Amino acid sequence: MVRGVARWMLDPSVVYLNHGGFGGVLDVVADCQSEVRARMEANPTRFFTRDFPDLLDEQRMALGRFVGADPEGLAFVTNATAGVNTVLRSLRFERGDEILVTDHGYNACTNAARAVADAAGAVVVEAKIPFPVASSEQVVKAMTSAVTDRTRLVLVDHVTSPTALVFDVASIAEAVEGVPVLVDGAHGPGMVGFDIESLGVAFYTGNCHKWMCAPKGSAFLWVHESFRDEVEPLAISHGWNGMYPGGNRFRRLFDFTGTFDASSVLSVSTAIDAVGDLIEGGWPAVYRANHRLAVAGRRILLDAVGGDEGAPEAMVGSMASVVLPSGPEHLGARLAARHRIEIPVFGWRGARIVRLSAQLHNSEDQYRTLARAVIDLLDEEPIEP
């Protein structure tokens, strides 16, 4: 049961089933961000030149503890897409090199791989992951089958966006030993518990604004120590020649790339504490509760419309995707307009997919409301997926 005085800032008249899309903050986190902004604007010179480095270090330490990462290799970025771009644009590829992605990958990040590959004369190779999928072993096998002696980087999601599958990135990294792995962990932090340094990957980028419930504009990139001299931020600033204080070169380069609204990243530790305090048992209990709710929501929708579960429970985190048998055009927009239900509905591999999220502010009754609304709309202008 959710406890405490903190409250979500969501419109109570909306059935909000898309926490995985853009996250959502608690009121205490919004208050923290406002306080940071007020402090920043009261004396911007003091804030950025004297206060900010220590404040940022505090957040880096808190985040490092939360995701199990060496703070010396942690940098804040605006979002996971920026983190993926940072790594891709820092590494050097040659003609004929291959960047391995999956066909479940996030479009923006796959586009980044294609852009970098095109510029270098390299090739993006897509590993074909089945969906529905029976096990994590199928994913690992599909990935390793696509690796060649020309593979220079593996880009893989921790949790896929369209199909909401939790990938066993540690097993993937072990299976492709010798090839650096870049994890797009946009949905990972706050959805599943993990320790970055035990995953065996070279790079991990994740959003703080989604399942960690920090403000928008807060995300991170972790780089293994063997690559820290190679990875540079998208914007080079004062750290290049040591004019910005900090620890190692990696931190000096990333900690200040120009003036920005620092209130988002400086609210991360407040978000970690606030969400963990919502339920007895802290974050491990949050993971369990949201997983159970996602599985229950999937079952409610499947019982109503039919279809396949898509993946075993072990590959479900706080989201689940259901393939609809048919449906009208713009189903998502109609759910929002007619039923005030916010949930993504999109086409993927010729199928129509509904992706539901489960956060502590959701309930099984909301998925029943969704199921009734979908059944109502499925009778309108049915089309083959």
MILUMDO-776954 format. One line per 3 residues: number of its first residue (from 0); for each residue x, y, z of C-alpha. Coordinates in nm, 3 decimals. Each point is the difference from the previous one (the first is absolute). Layout:
N
NUM> X/Y/Z; ... .
END
This chain:
385
0> 0.000/0.000/0.000; 0.126/0.345/-0.090; 0.079/0.202/0.309 .
3> 0.146/0.340/0.092; -0.107/0.354/-0.075; 0.160/0.035/-0.344 .
6> -0.244/0.007/-0.290; 0.025/-0.043/-0.375; -0.070/0.313/-0.202 .
9> -0.223/-0.179/-0.250; -0.346/0.118/-0.106; -0.236/-0.222/0.204 .
12> -0.262/0.014/-0.277; 0.237/-0.184/-0.237; 0.068/-0.374/0.005 .
15> 0.374/0.031/-0.042; 0.152/-0.326/-0.124; 0.308/0.142/-0.172 .
18> 0.247/0.060/0.280; 0.263/-0.165/-0.217; -0.045/0.267/-0.265 .
21> 0.112/0.311/0.183; 0.008/-0.088/0.369; -0.169/0.214/0.264 .
24> 0.116/0.170/0.317; -0.125/0.015/0.356; -0.087/0.338/0.146 .
27> 0.302/-0.007/0.232; 0.229/-0.045/-0.300; -0.162/0.292/-0.179 .
30> 0.043/0.206/0.316; 0.368/-0.093/0.014; 0.048/0.103/-0.362 .
33> -0.168/0.334/0.067; 0.225/0.060/0.300; 0.310/-0.076/-0.208 .
36> -0.119/0.238/-0.271; -0.060/0.274/0.258; 0.350/-0.050/0.141 .
39> 0.150/0.001/-0.348; -0.174/0.319/-0.108; 0.064/0.183/0.328 .
42> 0.373/0.008/-0.081; 0.085/-0.178/-0.324; 0.368/0.090/0.024 .
45> 0.043/-0.154/0.341; -0.217/-0.299/-0.093; 0.189/-0.104/-0.312 .
48> 0.353/0.104/0.093; 0.013/-0.095/0.369; -0.295/-0.216/0.106 .
51> -0.082/-0.217/-0.298; 0.306/-0.234/-0.009; -0.058/-0.123/0.355 .
54> -0.377/-0.024/-0.048; 0.051/-0.208/-0.312; 0.243/-0.230/0.179 .
57> -0.264/-0.068/0.265; -0.246/-0.106/-0.268; 0.261/-0.213/-0.176 .
60> 0.074/-0.186/0.322; -0.369/-0.062/0.071; -0.061/-0.119/-0.356 .
63> 0.309/-0.221/0.007; -0.131/-0.175/0.311; -0.342/-0.046/-0.156 .
66> 0.117/-0.157/-0.329; 0.316/-0.169/0.130; 0.250/0.206/-0.196 .
69> 0.338/0.153/0.070; -0.070/0.375/0.026; 0.329/0.075/-0.178 .
72> -0.157/-0.139/-0.317; -0.340/0.165/0.040; -0.103/0.307/-0.196 .
75> -0.336/0.172/-0.014; -0.159/0.045/-0.343; -0.340/0.130/-0.105 .
78> -0.150/-0.336/-0.103; 0.098/-0.351/-0.102; -0.011/0.090/-0.369 .
81> 0.270/0.260/0.068; 0.199/-0.265/0.185; -0.019/-0.242/-0.294 .
84> 0.102/0.277/-0.241; 0.290/0.095/0.224; 0.150/-0.349/-0.012 .
87> -0.067/-0.056/-0.369; 0.158/0.332/-0.098; 0.301/-0.055/0.225 .
90> 0.100/-0.339/-0.137; 0.183/-0.035/-0.330; -0.145/-0.226/-0.268 .
93> 0.152/-0.094/-0.334; -0.141/-0.111/-0.332; -0.142/-0.350/0.031 .
96> -0.034/0.010/0.379; -0.332/-0.117/0.142; -0.217/0.143/0.277 .
99> -0.242/-0.262/0.127; -0.346/0.110/0.114; -0.330/-0.183/0.039 .
102> -0.328/0.039/-0.184; -0.158/0.081/0.339; 0.225/0.304/0.042 .
105> -0.116/0.355/0.063; -0.035/0.178/-0.333; 0.192/0.312/0.105 .
108> 0.300/-0.200/0.116; -0.001/-0.230/-0.303; -0.005/0.316/-0.213 .
111> 0.305/0.127/0.189; 0.183/-0.325/-0.078; -0.096/0.029/-0.367 .
114> 0.119/0.360/-0.023; 0.338/-0.082/0.152; 0.036/-0.313/-0.213 .
117> -0.089/0.185/-0.320; 0.262/0.266/0.071; 0.272/-0.261/0.052 .
120> -0.103/-0.244/-0.271; -0.092/-0.251/0.268; -0.313/-0.216/0.011 .
123> -0.284/-0.035/0.249; -0.107/-0.363/0.042; -0.337/-0.084/0.159 .
126> -0.031/-0.313/0.209; -0.349/-0.143/-0.042; -0.159/-0.064/0.339 .
129> -0.320/-0.208/-0.002; -0.321/0.145/0.139; -0.175/-0.167/0.167 .
132> 0.318/-0.126/0.165; 0.026/-0.311/0.215; 0.311/0.075/0.204 .
135> 0.303/0.223/0.049; 0.209/-0.276/-0.154; -0.171/0.066/-0.333 .
138> 0.113/0.360/0.016; 0.359/-0.091/0.084; 0.009/-0.254/-0.283 .
141> -0.135/0.252/-0.250; 0.262/0.254/0.107; 0.297/-0.237/-0.012 .
144> -0.111/-0.139/-0.336; 0.024/0.351/-0.146; 0.352/0.071/0.131 .
147> 0.281/-0.024/-0.255; 0.373/0.074/0.002; -0.092/0.350/-0.122 .
150> -0.231/0.083/0.292; 0.150/0.297/0.185; -0.288/0.092/0.232 .
153> -0.323/-0.153/0.128; -0.282/0.244/0.077; -0.278/-0.168/0.196 .
156> -0.294/0.116/0.210; -0.027/-0.098/0.364; -0.378/0.028/-0.036 .
159> -0.134/0.024/-0.354; -0.229/0.289/-0.082; -0.255/-0.150/-0.242 .
162> -0.023/-0.349/0.149; 0.084/0.076/0.367; 0.235/-0.298/0.033 .
165> 0.264/-0.008/0.272; 0.319/-0.124/-0.164; 0.264/-0.189/0.197 .
168> 0.279/0.240/-0.095; 0.254/-0.174/0.224; -0.045/-0.328/-0.190 .
171> 0.015/0.185/-0.331; 0.325/0.170/0.099; 0.147/-0.331/0.109 .
174> -0.107/-0.170/-0.322; 0.157/0.265/-0.225; 0.320/0.014/0.205 .
177> 0.260/0.218/-0.164; -0.254/0.236/-0.159; -0.085/0.315/0.200 .
180> -0.366/0.021/0.100; -0.190/0.330/0.023; -0.322/-0.037/0.199 .
183> -0.288/0.234/-0.077; -0.148/-0.010/0.348; -0.267/0.263/-0.058 .
186> -0.250/-0.205/0.204; 0.240/-0.195/0.220; 0.073/0.218/0.305 .
189> -0.296/-0.005/0.234; -0.172/-0.287/-0.183; 0.237/-0.287/0.077 .
192> 0.265/-0.025/0.268; 0.352/-0.047/-0.135; 0.365/0.078/0.060 .
195> 0.160/0.153/-0.307; 0.351/-0.114/0.075; -0.109/-0.363/0.027 .
198> -0.159/0.002/-0.347; 0.330/-0.027/-0.186; -0.087/0.279/-0.245 .
201> 0.218/0.285/-0.126; -0.266/0.273/0.004; -0.336/0.050/0.167 .
204> -0.229/0.298/-0.047; -0.329/0.037/0.183; -0.275/0.249/0.066 .
207> -0.070/0.128/0.349; -0.324/0.166/-0.109; -0.190/-0.319/-0.085 .
210> -0.020/-0.266/0.272; 0.222/0.182/0.250; -0.256/0.284/-0.022 .
213> 0.253/0.283/-0.009; -0.068/0.316/-0.205; 0.032/0.001/-0.378 .
216> 0.351/0.074/-0.120; 0.169/-0.234/0.248; 0.179/-0.305/-0.133 .
219> 0.345/-0.154/0.028; 0.276/-0.169/-0.192; 0.237/-0.247/0.164 .
222> 0.320/-0.096/-0.177; 0.233/-0.282/0.097; 0.344/0.122/0.102 .
225> 0.160/-0.159/-0.307; -0.196/0.238/-0.227; -0.003/0.322/0.203 .
228> 0.284/0.156/-0.196; -0.187/-0.058/-0.327; -0.346/0.130/0.086 .
231> -0.065/0.373/-0.027; -0.320/0.205/0.043; -0.195/0.121/-0.300 .
234> 0.099/0.356/0.096; 0.365/0.072/0.087; 0.040/0.273/0.261 .
237> 0.238/0.119/0.272; 0.095/-0.344/0.126; 0.199/-0.068/-0.316 .
240> 0.299/0.200/0.122; -0.062/-0.046/0.372; -0.172/0.332/0.066 .
243> -0.292/-0.171/0.175; 0.055/-0.159/0.343; -0.062/-0.367/0.048 .
246> 0.151/-0.343/0.032; 0.127/-0.190/-0.301; -0.003/0.125/-0.359 .
249> -0.330/-0.176/-0.070; -0.178/0.190/0.276; 0.157/0.334/-0.090 .
252> -0.119/-0.036/-0.358; -0.358/-0.095/0.090; -0.080/0.192/0.315 .
255> -0.043/0.338/-0.165; -0.060/0.027/-0.375; -0.165/0.342/0.020 .
258> -0.266/0.178/0.200; -0.316/-0.205/0.048; -0.288/-0.044/0.243 .
261> 0.174/-0.210/0.263; -0.314/-0.045/0.209; -0.089/-0.332/-0.165 .
264> 0.323/-0.188/0.077; 0.026/0.159/0.344; -0.340/-0.151/0.089 .
267> 0.096/-0.359/-0.078; 0.084/-0.105/0.356; -0.328/0.147/0.124 .
270> -0.186/-0.214/-0.254; 0.189/-0.312/0.107; -0.089/0.060/0.364 .
273> -0.360/0.109/-0.065; -0.102/-0.302/-0.210; 0.180/-0.239/0.231 .
276> -0.196/0.142/0.293; -0.338/-0.057/-0.167; -0.022/-0.367/0.089 .
279> 0.124/-0.216/0.286; 0.310/-0.183/-0.114; 0.135/0.285/-0.210 .
282> 0.112/-0.040/-0.359; 0.009/-0.381/-0.004; -0.366/0.009/0.099 .
285> -0.069/0.260/-0.272; 0.148/-0.234/-0.263; -0.208/-0.293/0.124 .
288> -0.325/0.195/0.027; 0.030/0.153/-0.345; 0.095/-0.334/-0.157 .
291> -0.302/-0.172/0.154; -0.226/0.280/-0.116; 0.137/-0.008/-0.356 .
294> -0.058/-0.376/-0.020; -0.352/0.041/0.140; -0.078/0.284/-0.242 .
297> 0.121/-0.209/-0.293; -0.220/-0.288/0.106; -0.306/0.223/0.037 .
300> 0.046/0.140/-0.351; 0.076/-0.340/-0.154; -0.306/-0.157/0.161 .
303> -0.207/0.275/-0.161; 0.145/0.009/-0.352; 0.184/-0.330/-0.035 .
306> 0.351/-0.048/-0.130; 0.337/-0.123/0.118; 0.183/0.108/0.316 .
309> 0.302/0.084/-0.213; 0.260/-0.093/0.261; 0.037/-0.197/0.323 .
312> -0.046/0.188/0.326; 0.376/-0.009/0.059; 0.044/0.232/-0.300 .
315> -0.260/0.251/0.121; 0.093/0.300/0.213; -0.242/0.287/0.059 .
318> -0.135/0.001/-0.356; -0.171/-0.257/-0.219; -0.100/0.001/-0.366 .
321> -0.312/-0.164/-0.139; -0.057/-0.064/-0.370; -0.355/0.086/-0.100 .
324> -0.188/-0.228/-0.240; -0.120/0.307/-0.195; -0.109/0.354/0.066 .
327> -0.089/0.341/-0.141; 0.249/0.254/-0.119; 0.127/0.239/0.264 .
330> -0.112/-0.225/0.284; 0.226/0.174/0.249; -0.140/0.341/-0.087 .
333> -0.356/-0.133/0.030; 0.073/-0.151/0.340; 0.125/0.340/0.113 .
336> -0.279/0.206/-0.154; -0.298/-0.221/0.090; 0.111/-0.176/0.317 .
339> 0.277/0.225/0.139; 0.241/-0.292/-0.006; 0.362/0.077/-0.082 .
342> 0.179/-0.304/-0.137; 0.221/-0.051/-0.307; -0.141/-0.202/-0.289 .
345> 0.228/-0.043/-0.299; 0.080/-0.217/-0.297; 0.297/-0.235/0.013 .
348> 0.082/-0.277/-0.247; -0.345/0.043/-0.148; -0.171/-0.055/0.336 .
351> -0.190/0.243/0.219; 0.150/0.010/0.348; -0.134/0.147/0.323 .
354> 0.277/0.062/0.253; -0.118/0.041/0.357; 0.204/0.134/0.289 .
357> -0.032/-0.082/0.369; 0.109/0.250/0.263; -0.107/0.038/0.362 .
360> -0.264/0.253/-0.104; -0.175/-0.262/-0.216; -0.255/-0.267/0.098 .
363> -0.159/-0.312/-0.147; -0.327/0.190/-0.035; 0.168/0.231/-0.249 .
366> 0.094/-0.295/-0.221; -0.359/-0.121/0.017; -0.109/0.345/-0.115 .
369> 0.252/-0.029/-0.283; -0.126/-0.345/-0.098; -0.361/0.119/-0.020 .
372> 0.100/0.301/-0.208; 0.211/-0.208/-0.241; -0.285/-0.249/-0.051 .
375> -0.233/0.291/-0.073; 0.239/0.148/-0.257; 0.095/-0.330/-0.163 .
378> -0.352/-0.012/-0.144; 0.074/0.314/-0.201; 0.157/-0.020/-0.343 .
381> 0.185/-0.325/0.059; 0.314/-0.044/-0.204; 0.240/-0.285/-0.036 .
384> 0.330/0.063/0.183 .
END
